[in-house]
Amino acid sequence: MISIAIGPLALPVAPLIALVALITTLWVGEQRWWRSPAQARPDLGRVLWPALGVGLLAARLAFIATTPERYLQAPIDILNLRDGGLLILPGLGVSMLVVLGFAWRHASLRRPLLGGLSSGTFVWGALTALGQAAPTRPAPC
């Protein structure tokens, strides 16, 4: 996994990209141009945070489903997230389904949710593509 070293602290890039995409989603969704003057400021956090939690759970369960023999021997290892065990695409798909389901039921939040979700997905995809295209340096010996 690619990481950014800041002194003794090494931050993995993938979660940082996901955090930037989530912040972008919240920011774009709550901007004034998505709502009419009569509407109150949308509280997208009550939709996006549960969607993030469900998406992370789905990403973990998808990873566990790909390697069940590893977890049948020691079921407690299911809780050990340090094994890098998240499949991003299933988690992202489930999160999008949760947000789209909420937008379907609440007409007043459709434009902010869909605008924020599309911008956050674009930022995530663009930063991920840039990270994969960037040249990597070999570690010093």
N, CA, C and O atoms as CSV, one atom per row, in Angstrom:
chain,resi,resn,atom,element,x,y,z
A,1,MET,N,N,0.848,-1.178,0.000
A,1,MET,CA,C,0.000,0.000,0.000
A,1,MET,C,C,0.889,1.235,0.000
A,1,MET,O,O,1.866,1.309,0.745
A,2,ILE,N,N,0.552,2.178,-0.819
A,2,ILE,CA,C,1.309,3.417,-0.916
A,2,ILE,C,C,0.977,4.286,0.289
A,2,ILE,O,O,-0.180,4.387,0.699
A,3,SER,N,N,2.018,4.919,0.854
A,3,SER,CA,C,1.785,5.783,2.007
A,3,SER,C,C,2.614,7.056,1.878
A,3,SER,O,O,3.613,7.115,1.162
A,4,ILE,N,N,2.156,8.060,2.600
A,4,ILE,CA,C,2.858,9.341,2.658
A,4,ILE,C,C,3.525,9.422,4.023
A,4,ILE,O,O,2.866,9.287,5.054
A,5,ALA,N,N,4.831,9.642,4.025
A,5,ALA,CA,C,5.568,9.722,5.282
A,5,ALA,C,C,5.712,11.178,5.698
A,5,ALA,O,O,6.235,12.003,4.949
A,6,ILE,N,N,5.246,11.478,6.885
A,6,ILE,CA,C,5.407,12.802,7.491
A,6,ILE,C,C,6.158,12.570,8.797
A,6,ILE,O,O,5.564,12.272,9.833
A,7,GLY,N,N,7.464,12.712,8.721
A,7,GLY,CA,C,8.289,12.392,9.878
A,7,GLY,C,C,8.150,10.911,10.199
A,7,GLY,O,O,8.273,10.079,9.300
A,8,PRO,N,N,7.895,10.561,11.463
A,8,PRO,CA,C,7.734,9.146,11.816
A,8,PRO,C,C,6.338,8.599,11.497
A,8,PRO,O,O,6.093,7.403,11.651
A,9,LEU,N,N,5.438,9.455,11.060
A,9,LEU,CA,C,4.066,9.055,10.783
A,9,LEU,C,C,3.908,8.674,9.313
A,9,LEU,O,O,4.244,9.462,8.429
A,10,ALA,N,N,3.400,7.475,9.048
A,10,ALA,CA,C,3.142,7.028,7.678
A,10,ALA,C,C,1.634,6.908,7.491
A,10,ALA,O,O,0.979,6.099,8.150
A,11,LEU,N,N,1.090,7.722,6.587
A,11,LEU,CA,C,-0.344,7.724,6.337
A,11,LEU,C,C,-0.627,7.007,5.020
A,11,LEU,O,O,-0.078,7.387,3.986
A,12,PRO,N,N,-1.475,5.976,5.037
A,12,PRO,CA,C,-1.815,5.303,3.778
A,12,PRO,C,C,-2.637,6.221,2.883
A,12,PRO,O,O,-3.499,6.958,3.361
A,13,VAL,N,N,-2.369,6.172,1.598
A,13,VAL,CA,C,-2.975,7.095,0.645
A,13,VAL,C,C,-4.452,6.788,0.406
A,13,VAL,O,O,-5.254,7.716,0.307
A,14,ALA,N,N,-4.830,5.523,0.311
A,14,ALA,CA,C,-6.215,5.164,-0.030
A,14,ALA,C,C,-7.235,5.736,0.960
A,14,ALA,O,O,-8.230,6.309,0.516
A,15,PRO,N,N,-7.039,5.608,2.280
A,15,PRO,CA,C,-8.001,6.224,3.201
A,15,PRO,C,C,-7.982,7.753,3.136
A,15,PRO,O,O,-9.015,8.389,3.347
A,16,LEU,N,N,-6.833,8.345,2.848
A,16,LEU,CA,C,-6.787,9.804,2.700
A,16,LEU,C,C,-7.595,10.251,1.487
A,16,LEU,O,O,-8.288,11.268,1.542
A,17,ILE,N,N,-7.512,9.506,0.404
A,17,ILE,CA,C,-8.297,9.826,-0.785
A,17,ILE,C,C,-9.790,9.691,-0.478
A,17,ILE,O,O,-10.586,10.534,-0.891
A,18,ALA,N,N,-10.165,8.647,0.238
A,18,ALA,CA,C,-11.573,8.455,0.605
A,18,ALA,C,C,-12.062,9.589,1.502
A,18,ALA,O,O,-13.200,10.039,1.367
A,19,LEU,N,N,-11.211,10.052,2.413
A,19,LEU,CA,C,-11.592,11.162,3.293
A,19,LEU,C,C,-11.773,12.452,2.505
A,19,LEU,O,O,-12.722,13.198,2.748
A,20,VAL,N,N,-10.875,12.722,1.567
A,20,VAL,CA,C,-11.009,13.917,0.714
A,20,VAL,C,C,-12.286,13.830,-0.115
A,20,VAL,O,O,-12.977,14.833,-0.289
A,21,ALA,N,N,-12.605,12.650,-0.626
A,21,ALA,CA,C,-13.836,12.481,-1.412
A,21,ALA,C,C,-15.074,12.687,-0.549
A,21,ALA,O,O,-16.050,13.281,-1.008
A,22,LEU,N,N,-15.053,12.205,0.694
A,22,LEU,CA,C,-16.190,12.392,1.593
A,22,LEU,C,C,-16.373,13.863,1.945
A,22,LEU,O,O,-17.499,14.359,1.971
A,23,ILE,N,N,-15.284,14.556,2.212
A,23,ILE,CA,C,-15.365,15.990,2.521
A,23,ILE,C,C,-15.882,16.761,1.303
A,23,ILE,O,O,-16.679,17.688,1.445
A,24,THR,N,N,-15.427,16.377,0.111
A,24,THR,CA,C,-15.925,17.014,-1.112
A,24,THR,C,C,-17.419,16.779,-1.274
A,24,THR,O,O,-18.155,17.699,-1.631
A,25,THR,N,N,-17.872,15.567,-1.017
A,25,THR,CA,C,-19.294,15.238,-1.119
A,25,THR,C,C,-20.115,16.097,-0.171
A,25,THR,O,O,-21.140,16.653,-0.565
A,26,LEU,N,N,-19.671,16.208,1.079
A,26,LEU,CA,C,-20.394,17.031,2.055
A,26,LEU,C,C,-20.393,18.498,1.651
A,26,LEU,O,O,-21.422,19.167,1.737
A,27,TRP,N,N,-19.248,19.000,1.212
A,27,TRP,CA,C,-19.132,20.417,0.877
A,27,TRP,C,C,-19.994,20.780,-0.323
A,27,TRP,O,O,-20.748,21.752,-0.276
A,28,VAL,N,N,-19.889,20.003,-1.400
A,28,VAL,CA,C,-20.659,20.308,-2.608
A,28,VAL,C,C,-22.152,20.158,-2.336
A,28,VAL,O,O,-22.947,20.976,-2.799
A,29,GLY,N,N,-22.540,19.136,-1.600
A,29,GLY,CA,C,-23.947,18.919,-1.322
A,29,GLY,C,C,-24.582,20.013,-0.485
A,29,GLY,O,O,-25.785,20.254,-0.595
A,30,GLU,N,N,-23.801,20.675,0.342
A,30,GLU,CA,C,-24.358,21.699,1.216
A,30,GLU,C,C,-24.201,23.121,0.682
A,30,GLU,O,O,-24.525,24.080,1.383
A,31,GLN,N,N,-23.717,23.266,-0.528
A,31,GLN,CA,C,-23.558,24.612,-1.086
A,31,GLN,C,C,-24.897,25.201,-1.507
A,31,GLN,O,O,-25.856,24.478,-1.777
A,32,ARG,N,N,-24.939,26.496,-1.557
A,32,ARG,CA,C,-26.178,27.236,-1.810
A,32,ARG,C,C,-26.782,26.949,-3.183
A,32,ARG,O,O,-28.006,26.960,-3.319
A,33,TRP,N,N,-25.962,26.690,-4.206
A,33,TRP,CA,C,-26.512,26.577,-5.551
A,33,TRP,C,C,-27.369,25.330,-5.739
A,33,TRP,O,O,-28.018,25.197,-6.777
A,34,TRP,N,N,-27.398,24.422,-4.787
A,34,TRP,CA,C,-28.203,23.223,-4.934
A,34,TRP,C,C,-29.619,23.394,-4.398
A,34,TRP,O,O,-30.457,22.514,-4.595
A,35,ARG,N,N,-29.900,24.488,-3.735
A,35,ARG,CA,C,-31.229,24.629,-3.138
A,35,ARG,C,C,-31.808,25.999,-3.440
A,35,ARG,O,O,-31.079,26.950,-3.723
A,36,SER,N,N,-33.093,26.082,-3.378
A,36,SER,CA,C,-33.755,27.366,-3.587
A,36,SER,C,C,-33.677,28.168,-2.291
A,36,SER,O,O,-33.407,27.593,-1.237
A,37,PRO,N,N,-33.906,29.486,-2.342
A,37,PRO,CA,C,-33.804,30.298,-1.128
A,37,PRO,C,C,-34.786,29.878,-0.038
A,37,PRO,O,O,-34.530,30.127,1.140
A,38,ALA,N,N,-35.904,29.247,-0.403
A,38,ALA,CA,C,-36.891,28.853,0.602
A,38,ALA,C,C,-36.461,27.614,1.389
A,38,ALA,O,O,-36.975,27.370,2.481
A,39,GLN,N,N,-35.531,26.836,0.852
A,39,GLN,CA,C,-35.121,25.613,1.528
A,39,GLN,C,C,-34.087,25.893,2.609
A,39,GLN,O,O,-33.252,26.789,2.478
A,40,ALA,N,N,-34.157,25.130,3.651
A,40,ALA,CA,C,-33.150,25.220,4.715
A,40,ALA,C,C,-31.893,24.482,4.265
A,40,ALA,O,O,-31.909,23.737,3.285
A,41,ARG,N,N,-30.825,24.702,4.986
A,41,ARG,CA,C,-29.571,24.029,4.670
A,41,ARG,C,C,-29.749,22.523,4.872
A,41,ARG,O,O,-30.188,22.091,5.938
A,42,PRO,N,N,-29.415,21.724,3.864
A,42,PRO,CA,C,-29.625,20.279,4.003
A,42,PRO,C,C,-28.621,19.667,4.976
A,42,PRO,O,O,-27.449,20.044,4.995
A,43,ASP,N,N,-29.088,18.734,5.768
A,43,ASP,CA,C,-28.215,18.014,6.688
A,43,ASP,C,C,-27.832,16.691,6.036
A,43,ASP,O,O,-28.452,15.658,6.290
A,44,LEU,N,N,-26.813,16.735,5.198
A,44,LEU,CA,C,-26.416,15.542,4.459
A,44,LEU,C,C,-25.649,14.557,5.319
A,44,LEU,O,O,-25.519,13.386,4.963
A,45,GLY,N,N,-25.144,15.024,6.443
A,45,GLY,CA,C,-24.407,14.132,7.324
A,45,GLY,C,C,-25.263,12.994,7.842
A,45,GLY,O,O,-24.756,11.895,8.066
A,46,ARG,N,N,-26.548,13.234,8.035
A,46,ARG,CA,C,-27.417,12.165,8.540
A,46,ARG,C,C,-27.660,11.084,7.491
A,46,ARG,O,O,-28.180,10.018,7.820
A,47,VAL,N,N,-27.301,11.334,6.256
A,47,VAL,CA,C,-27.395,10.324,5.202
A,47,VAL,C,C,-26.012,9.749,4.894
A,47,VAL,O,O,-25.855,8.535,4.766
A,48,LEU,N,N,-25.016,10.624,4.776
A,48,LEU,CA,C,-23.702,10.178,4.299
A,48,LEU,C,C,-22.918,9.381,5.335
A,48,LEU,O,O,-22.225,8.434,4.965
A,49,TRP,N,N,-23.000,9.724,6.604
A,49,TRP,CA,C,-22.249,8.970,7.612
A,49,TRP,C,C,-22.769,7.538,7.754
A,49,TRP,O,O,-21.967,6.605,7.786
A,50,PRO,N,N,-24.111,7.332,7.843
A,50,PRO,CA,C,-24.577,5.929,7.845
A,50,PRO,C,C,-24.236,5.195,6.547
A,50,PRO,O,O,-23.924,4.004,6.576
A,51,ALA,N,N,-24.294,5.893,5.411
A,51,ALA,CA,C,-23.928,5.260,4.142
A,51,ALA,C,C,-22.457,4.844,4.163
A,51,ALA,O,O,-22.100,3.787,3.643
A,52,LEU,N,N,-21.609,5.676,4.764
A,52,LEU,CA,C,-20.195,5.329,4.887
A,52,LEU,C,C,-20.021,4.095,5.764
A,52,LEU,O,O,-19.251,3.197,5.424
A,53,GLY,N,N,-20.725,4.044,6.880
A,53,GLY,CA,C,-20.628,2.883,7.768
A,53,GLY,C,C,-21.097,1.606,7.105
A,53,GLY,O,O,-20.437,0.573,7.214
A,54,VAL,N,N,-22.229,1.662,6.419
A,54,VAL,CA,C,-22.750,0.483,5.723
A,54,VAL,C,C,-21.798,0.079,4.593
A,54,VAL,O,O,-21.581,-1.109,4.355
A,55,GLY,N,N,-21.232,1.070,3.900
A,55,GLY,CA,C,-20.288,0.781,2.827
A,55,GLY,C,C,-19.014,0.120,3.334
A,55,GLY,O,O,-18.498,-0.802,2.701
A,56,LEU,N,N,-18.501,0.584,4.471
A,56,LEU,CA,C,-17.307,-0.037,5.052
A,56,LEU,C,C,-17.597,-1.463,5.499
A,56,LEU,O,O,-16.770,-2.357,5.317
A,57,LEU,N,N,-18.768,-1.673,6.082
A,57,LEU,CA,C,-19.151,-3.023,6.486
A,57,LEU,C,C,-19.268,-3.936,5.262
A,57,LEU,O,O,-18.807,-5.077,5.289
A,58,ALA,N,N,-19.877,-3.435,4.203
A,58,ALA,CA,C,-20.008,-4.227,2.972
A,58,ALA,C,C,-18.637,-4.517,2.355
A,58,ALA,O,O,-18.400,-5.613,1.848
A,59,ALA,N,N,-17.739,-3.530,2.401
A,59,ALA,CA,C,-16.391,-3.732,1.852
A,59,ALA,C,C,-15.643,-4.801,2.642
A,59,ALA,O,O,-14.926,-5.613,2.059
A,60,ARG,N,N,-15.804,-4.806,3.953
A,60,ARG,CA,C,-15.144,-5.814,4.789
A,60,ARG,C,C,-15.743,-7.194,4.545
A,60,ARG,O,O,-15.011,-8.175,4.412
A,61,LEU,N,N,-17.071,-7.274,4.487
A,61,LEU,CA,C,-17.723,-8.564,4.264
A,61,LEU,C,C,-17.387,-9.123,2.882
A,61,LEU,O,O,-17.249,-10.336,2.724
A,62,ALA,N,N,-17.255,-8.257,1.889
A,62,ALA,CA,C,-16.869,-8.717,0.550
A,62,ALA,C,C,-15.456,-9.285,0.571
A,62,ALA,O,O,-15.177,-10.285,-0.092
A,63,PHE,N,N,-14.563,-8.652,1.329
A,63,PHE,CA,C,-13.200,-9.166,1.432
A,63,PHE,C,C,-13.191,-10.515,2.149
A,63,PHE,O,O,-12.481,-11.434,1.741
A,64,ILE,N,N,-13.966,-10.630,3.198
A,64,ILE,CA,C,-14.022,-11.892,3.943
A,64,ILE,C,C,-14.595,-12.999,3.067
A,64,ILE,O,O,-14.165,-14.149,3.156
A,65,ALA,N,N,-15.556,-12.658,2.228
A,65,ALA,CA,C,-16.160,-13.659,1.338
A,65,ALA,C,C,-15.182,-14.158,0.282
A,65,ALA,O,O,-15.339,-15.271,-0.221
A,66,THR,N,N,-14.168,-13.353,-0.066
A,66,THR,CA,C,-13.194,-13.797,-1.069
A,66,THR,C,C,-12.160,-14.757,-0.495
A,66,THR,O,O,-11.588,-15.559,-1.233
A,67,THR,N,N,-11.915,-14.687,0.802
A,67,THR,CA,C,-10.932,-15.568,1.449
A,67,THR,C,C,-11.527,-16.195,2.712
A,67,THR,O,O,-11.031,-15.934,3.809
A,68,PRO,N,N,-12.568,-17.008,2.589
A,68,PRO,CA,C,-13.219,-17.534,3.795
A,68,PRO,C,C,-12.355,-18.528,4.575
A,68,PRO,O,O,-12.484,-18.634,5.795
A,69,GLU,N,N,-11.483,-19.252,3.886
A,69,GLU,CA,C,-10.672,-20.242,4.602
A,69,GLU,C,C,-9.744,-19.590,5.628
A,69,GLU,O,O,-9.436,-20.191,6.656
A,70,ARG,N,N,-9.308,-18.386,5.357
A,70,ARG,CA,C,-8.442,-17.662,6.291
A,70,ARG,C,C,-9.178,-17.363,7.594
A,70,ARG,O,O,-8.580,-17.389,8.670
A,71,TYR,N,N,-10.457,-17.082,7.496
A,71,TYR,CA,C,-11.220,-16.673,8.673
A,71,TYR,C,C,-11.964,-17.819,9.332
A,71,TYR,O,O,-12.437,-17.664,10.458
A,72,LEU,N,N,-12.087,-18.968,8.672
A,72,LEU,CA,C,-12.701,-20.123,9.310
A,72,LEU,C,C,-11.788,-20.726,10.369
A,72,LEU,O,O,-12.261,-21.279,11.362
A,73,GLN,N,N,-10.475,-20.619,10.155
A,73,GLN,CA,C,-9.518,-21.153,11.120
A,73,GLN,C,C,-9.480,-20.315,12.389
A,73,GLN,O,O,-9.357,-20.855,13.488
A,74,ALA,N,N,-9.586,-18.994,12.242
A,74,ALA,CA,C,-9.563,-18.090,13.395
A,74,ALA,C,C,-10.616,-17.005,13.174
A,74,ALA,O,O,-10.296,-15.945,12.635
A,75,PRO,N,N,-11.864,-17.248,13.578
A,75,PRO,CA,C,-12.937,-16.282,13.311
A,75,PRO,C,C,-12.720,-14.907,13.942
A,75,PRO,O,O,-13.285,-13.923,13.463
A,76,ILE,N,N,-11.942,-14.817,14.973
A,76,ILE,CA,C,-11.694,-13.521,15.615
A,76,ILE,C,C,-10.908,-12.594,14.693
A,76,ILE,O,O,-10.943,-11.375,14.861
A,77,ASP,N,N,-10.202,-13.164,13.725
A,77,ASP,CA,C,-9.443,-12.352,12.769
A,77,ASP,C,C,-10.336,-11.537,11.842
A,77,ASP,O,O,-9.849,-10.656,11.134
A,78,ILE,N,N,-11.629,-11.816,11.838
A,78,ILE,CA,C,-12.559,-11.009,11.057
A,78,ILE,C,C,-12.522,-9.561,11.531
A,78,ILE,O,O,-12.702,-8.640,10.734
A,79,LEU,N,N,-12.290,-9.356,12.819
A,79,LEU,CA,C,-12.260,-8.011,13.393
A,79,LEU,C,C,-10.931,-7.299,13.167
A,79,LEU,O,O,-10.843,-6.089,13.377
A,80,ASN,N,N,-9.903,-8.016,12.747
A,80,ASN,CA,C,-8.576,-7.431,12.552
A,80,ASN,C,C,-8.520,-6.723,11.195
A,80,ASN,O,O,-8.355,-7.367,10.159
A,81,LEU,N,N,-8.658,-5.411,11.209
A,81,LEU,CA,C,-8.665,-4.637,9.965
A,81,LEU,C,C,-7.270,-4.345,9.433
A,81,LEU,O,O,-7.131,-3.797,8.339
A,82,ARG,N,N,-6.250,-4.697,10.177
A,82,ARG,CA,C,-4.887,-4.395,9.745
A,82,ARG,C,C,-4.415,-5.270,8.594
A,82,ARG,O,O,-3.335,-5.041,8.049
A,83,ASP,N,N,-5.201,-6.265,8.216
A,83,ASP,CA,C,-4.801,-7.127,7.105
A,83,ASP,C,C,-5.115,-6.506,5.750
A,83,ASP,O,O,-4.966,-7.161,4.718
A,84,GLY,N,N,-5.547,-5.250,5.743
A,84,GLY,CA,C,-5.852,-4.569,4.486
A,84,GLY,C,C,-7.124,-5.080,3.855
A,84,GLY,O,O,-7.300,-4.980,2.641
A,85,GLY,N,N,-8.006,-5.622,4.656
A,85,GLY,CA,C,-9.161,-6.331,4.152
A,85,GLY,C,C,-10.387,-5.508,3.868
A,85,GLY,O,O,-11.384,-5.626,4.580
A,86,LEU,N,N,-10.347,-4.680,2.852
A,86,LEU,CA,C,-11.526,-3.961,2.372
A,86,LEU,C,C,-11.510,-4.002,0.854
A,86,LEU,O,O,-10.494,-3.694,0.231
A,87,LEU,N,N,-12.629,-4.381,0.260
A,87,LEU,CA,C,-12.767,-4.297,-1.189
A,87,LEU,C,C,-13.562,-3.034,-1.487
A,87,LEU,O,O,-14.742,-2.934,-1.150
A,88,ILE,N,N,-12.909,-2.086,-2.114
A,88,ILE,CA,C,-13.467,-0.741,-2.276
A,88,ILE,C,C,-14.710,-0.722,-3.161
A,88,ILE,O,O,-15.696,-0.079,-2.804
A,89,LEU,N,N,-14.693,-1.392,-4.278
A,89,LEU,CA,C,-15.815,-1.284,-5.217
A,89,LEU,C,C,-17.139,-1.804,-4.648
A,89,LEU,O,O,-18.158,-1.135,-4.822
A,90,PRO,N,N,-17.178,-2.959,-3.981
A,90,PRO,CA,C,-18.451,-3.352,-3.368
A,90,PRO,C,C,-18.907,-2.373,-2.289
A,90,PRO,O,O,-20.099,-2.088,-2.173
A,91,GLY,N,N,-17.973,-1.863,-1.507
A,91,GLY,CA,C,-18.326,-0.884,-0.474
A,91,GLY,C,C,-18.856,0.405,-1.061
A,91,GLY,O,O,-19.828,0.971,-0.560
A,92,LEU,N,N,-18.216,0.872,-2.128
A,92,LEU,CA,C,-18.672,2.093,-2.794
A,92,LEU,C,C,-20.050,1.883,-3.415
A,92,LEU,O,O,-20.908,2.762,-3.347
A,93,GLY,N,N,-20.256,0.728,-4.014
A,93,GLY,CA,C,-21.546,0.424,-4.616
A,93,GLY,C,C,-22.676,0.389,-3.592
A,93,GLY,O,O,-23.751,0.936,-3.836
A,94,VAL,N,N,-22.441,-0.247,-2.453
A,94,VAL,CA,C,-23.466,-0.315,-1.404
A,94,VAL,C,C,-23.726,1.078,-0.833
A,94,VAL,O,O,-24.876,1.437,-0.579
A,95,SER,N,N,-22.670,1.864,-0.631
A,95,SER,CA,C,-22.860,3.237,-0.139
A,95,SER,C,C,-23.698,4.058,-1.109
A,95,SER,O,O,-24.582,4.807,-0.695
A,96,MET,N,N,-23.418,3.915,-2.396
A,96,MET,CA,C,-24.202,4.645,-3.395
A,96,MET,C,C,-25.658,4.204,-3.385
A,96,MET,O,O,-26.557,5.034,-3.523
A,97,LEU,N,N,-25.898,2.916,-3.223
A,97,LEU,CA,C,-27.274,2.429,-3.164
A,97,LEU,C,C,-28.026,2.990,-1.954
A,97,LEU,O,O,-29.208,3.317,-2.052
A,98,VAL,N,N,-27.336,3.099,-0.815
A,98,VAL,CA,C,-27.962,3.677,0.374
A,98,VAL,C,C,-28.321,5.136,0.124
A,98,VAL,O,O,-29.426,5.569,0.450
A,99,VAL,N,N,-27.392,5.896,-0.453
A,99,VAL,CA,C,-27.645,7.313,-0.729
A,99,VAL,C,C,-28.746,7.470,-1.771
A,99,VAL,O,O,-29.623,8.320,-1.619
A,100,LEU,N,N,-28.712,6.666,-2.819
A,100,LEU,CA,C,-29.748,6.755,-3.849
A,100,LEU,C,C,-31.117,6.364,-3.301
A,100,LEU,O,O,-32.126,6.955,-3.685
A,101,GLY,N,N,-31.164,5.379,-2.412
A,101,GLY,CA,C,-32.426,5.007,-1.780
A,101,GLY,C,C,-32.983,6.133,-0.929
A,101,GLY,O,O,-34.189,6.380,-0.934
A,102,PHE,N,N,-32.117,6.813,-0.200
A,102,PHE,CA,C,-32.567,7.946,0.604
A,102,PHE,C,C,-33.019,9.097,-0.285
A,102,PHE,O,O,-34.015,9.758,0.013
A,103,ALA,N,N,-32.297,9.340,-1.372
A,103,ALA,CA,C,-32.680,10.416,-2.291
A,103,ALA,C,C,-34.011,10.107,-2.973
A,103,ALA,O,O,-34.777,11.019,-3.283
A,104,TRP,N,N,-34.286,8.837,-3.205
A,104,TRP,CA,C,-35.545,8.442,-3.829
A,104,TRP,C,C,-36.727,8.778,-2.917
A,104,TRP,O,O,-37.782,9.201,-3.390
A,105,ARG,N,N,-36.544,8.589,-1.604
A,105,ARG,CA,C,-37.634,8.818,-0.657
A,105,ARG,C,C,-37.805,10.273,-0.261
A,105,ARG,O,O,-38.906,10.670,0.120
A,106,HIS,N,N,-36.755,11.085,-0.338
A,106,HIS,CA,C,-36.808,12.483,0.114
A,106,HIS,C,C,-36.487,13.401,-1.058
A,106,HIS,O,O,-35.321,13.607,-1.394
A,107,ALA,N,N,-37.514,13.942,-1.668
A,107,ALA,CA,C,-37.348,14.758,-2.880
A,107,ALA,C,C,-36.543,16.024,-2.615
A,107,ALA,O,O,-35.828,16.488,-3.503
A,108,SER,N,N,-36.640,16.593,-1.420
A,108,SER,CA,C,-35.940,17.848,-1.152
A,108,SER,C,C,-34.421,17.673,-1.092
A,108,SER,O,O,-33.676,18.640,-1.254
A,109,LEU,N,N,-33.967,16.452,-0.862
A,109,LEU,CA,C,-32.523,16.212,-0.759
A,109,LEU,C,C,-31.938,15.571,-2.016
A,109,LEU,O,O,-30.748,15.258,-2.046
A,110,ARG,N,N,-32.748,15.370,-3.047
A,110,ARG,CA,C,-32.233,14.699,-4.238
A,110,ARG,C,C,-31.089,15.446,-4.895
A,110,ARG,O,O,-30.030,14.868,-5.141
A,111,ARG,N,N,-31.288,16.720,-5.181
A,111,ARG,CA,C,-30.231,17.473,-5.871
A,111,ARG,C,C,-28.963,17.587,-5.024
A,111,ARG,O,O,-27.874,17.344,-5.545
A,112,PRO,N,N,-29.058,17.950,-3.725
A,112,PRO,CA,C,-27.811,18.002,-2.946
A,112,PRO,C,C,-27.119,16.655,-2.831
A,112,PRO,O,O,-25.895,16.579,-2.941
A,113,LEU,N,N,-27.889,15.585,-2.610
A,113,LEU,CA,C,-27.264,14.273,-2.470
A,113,LEU,C,C,-26.634,13.803,-3.772
A,113,LEU,O,O,-25.496,13.333,-3.775
A,114,LEU,N,N,-27.350,13.925,-4.861
A,114,LEU,CA,C,-26.811,13.444,-6.132
A,114,LEU,C,C,-25.647,14.318,-6.613
A,114,LEU,O,O,-24.678,13.808,-7.174
A,115,GLY,N,N,-25.745,15.624,-6.394
A,115,GLY,CA,C,-24.632,16.503,-6.761
A,115,GLY,C,C,-23.393,16.219,-5.928
A,115,GLY,O,O,-22.284,16.142,-6.457
A,116,GLY,N,N,-23.584,16.064,-4.626
A,116,GLY,CA,C,-22.447,15.754,-3.756
A,116,GLY,C,C,-21.868,14.387,-4.040
A,116,GLY,O,O,-20.649,14.216,-4.066
A,117,LEU,N,N,-22.747,13.400,-4.258
A,117,LEU,CA,C,-22.276,12.047,-4.527
A,117,LEU,C,C,-21.504,11.967,-5.834
A,117,LEU,O,O,-20.474,11.297,-5.907
A,118,SER,N,N,-21.991,12.639,-6.858
A,118,SER,CA,C,-21.278,12.592,-8.138
A,118,SER,C,C,-19.933,13.304,-8.048
A,118,SER,O,O,-18.947,12.832,-8.614
A,119,SER,N,N,-19.880,14.438,-7.342
A,119,SER,CA,C,-18.592,15.137,-7.220
A,119,SER,C,C,-17.615,14.351,-6.351
A,119,SER,O,O,-16.427,14.284,-6.666
A,120,GLY,N,N,-18.096,13.762,-5.271
A,120,GLY,CA,C,-17.219,12.956,-4.420
A,120,GLY,C,C,-16.689,11.729,-5.139
A,120,GLY,O,O,-15.524,11.366,-4.979
A,121,THR,N,N,-17.542,11.088,-5.934
A,121,THR,CA,C,-17.102,9.925,-6.707
A,121,THR,C,C,-16.076,10.333,-7.760
A,121,THR,O,O,-15.103,9.616,-7.997
A,122,PHE,N,N,-16.296,11.485,-8.388
A,122,PHE,CA,C,-15.331,11.976,-9.377
A,122,PHE,C,C,-13.976,12.266,-8.722
A,122,PHE,O,O,-12.934,11.888,-9.258
A,123,VAL,N,N,-13.989,12.931,-7.570
A,123,VAL,CA,C,-12.731,13.247,-6.870
A,123,VAL,C,C,-12.020,11.959,-6.464
A,123,VAL,O,O,-10.805,11.843,-6.624
A,124,TRP,N,N,-12.772,10.995,-5.940
A,124,TRP,CA,C,-12.164,9.720,-5.546
A,124,TRP,C,C,-11.530,9.028,-6.751
A,124,TRP,O,O,-10.391,8.568,-6.674
A,125,GLY,N,N,-12.259,8.954,-7.860
A,125,GLY,CA,C,-11.732,8.298,-9.053
A,125,GLY,C,C,-10.523,9.014,-9.627
A,125,GLY,O,O,-9.550,8.377,-10.029
A,126,ALA,N,N,-10.584,10.350,-9.666
A,126,ALA,CA,C,-9.465,11.120,-10.223
A,126,ALA,C,C,-8.209,10.983,-9.361
A,126,ALA,O,O,-7.115,10.780,-9.886
A,127,LEU,N,N,-8.366,11.093,-8.045
A,127,LEU,CA,C,-7.199,10.973,-7.163
A,127,LEU,C,C,-6.642,9.556,-7.162
A,127,LEU,O,O,-5.428,9.371,-7.078
A,128,THR,N,N,-7.505,8.564,-7.254
A,128,THR,CA,C,-7.034,7.187,-7.325
A,128,THR,C,C,-6.263,6.954,-8.626
A,128,THR,O,O,-5.214,6.309,-8.620
A,129,ALA,N,N,-6.781,7.478,-9.740
A,129,ALA,CA,C,-6.082,7.332,-11.020
A,129,ALA,C,C,-4.739,8.060,-10.997
A,129,ALA,O,O,-3.745,7.548,-11.512
A,130,LEU,N,N,-4.708,9.253,-10.400
A,130,LEU,CA,C,-3.432,9.972,-10.293
A,130,LEU,C,C,-2.437,9.214,-9.425
A,130,LEU,O,O,-1.245,9.172,-9.728
A,131,GLY,N,N,-2.930,8.618,-8.347
A,131,GLY,CA,C,-2.045,7.853,-7.466
A,131,GLY,C,C,-1.480,6.620,-8.132
A,131,GLY,O,O,-0.340,6.240,-7.866
A,132,GLN,N,N,-2.255,5.991,-8.993
A,132,GLN,CA,C,-1.766,4.807,-9.687
A,132,GLN,C,C,-0.836,5.165,-10.837
A,132,GLN,O,O,0.037,4.380,-11.209
A,133,ALA,N,N,-1.029,6.359,-11.398
A,133,ALA,CA,C,-0.183,6.770,-12.519
A,133,ALA,C,C,1.132,7.397,-12.057
A,133,ALA,O,O,2.074,7.510,-12.841
A,134,ALA,N,N,1.198,7.803,-10.798
A,134,ALA,CA,C,2.409,8.443,-10.291
A,134,ALA,C,C,3.546,7.448,-10.213
A,134,ALA,O,O,3.342,6.302,-9.813
A,135,PRO,N,N,4.739,7.869,-10.588
A,135,PRO,CA,C,5.877,6.948,-10.484
A,135,PRO,C,C,6.230,6.710,-9.022
A,135,PRO,O,O,6.135,7.616,-8.194
A,136,THR,N,N,6.631,5.504,-8.718
A,136,THR,CA,C,7.004,5.169,-7.349
A,136,THR,C,C,8.523,5.090,-7.259
A,136,THR,O,O,9.212,4.662,-8.186
A,137,ARG,N,N,9.003,5.515,-6.120
A,137,ARG,CA,C,10.443,5.461,-5.873
A,137,ARG,C,C,10.748,4.207,-5.043
A,137,ARG,O,O,9.973,3.852,-4.155
A,138,PRO,N,N,11.849,3.551,-5.322
A,138,PRO,CA,C,12.212,2.407,-4.486
A,138,PRO,C,C,12.606,2.883,-3.088
A,138,PRO,O,O,13.145,3.975,-2.910
A,139,ALA,N,N,12.328,2.056,-2.137
A,139,ALA,CA,C,12.660,2.385,-0.747
A,139,ALA,C,C,14.176,2.392,-0.571
A,139,ALA,O,O,14.869,1.545,-1.135
A,140,PRO,N,N,14.699,3.348,0.212
A,140,PRO,CA,C,16.154,3.364,0.446
A,140,PRO,C,C,16.570,2.162,1.276
A,140,PRO,O,O,15.842,1.719,2.165
A,141,CYS,N,N,17.734,1.649,0.976
A,141,CYS,CA,C,18.241,0.472,1.698
A,141,CYS,C,C,18.913,0.846,2.972
A,141,CYS,O,O,19.394,-0.026,3.696
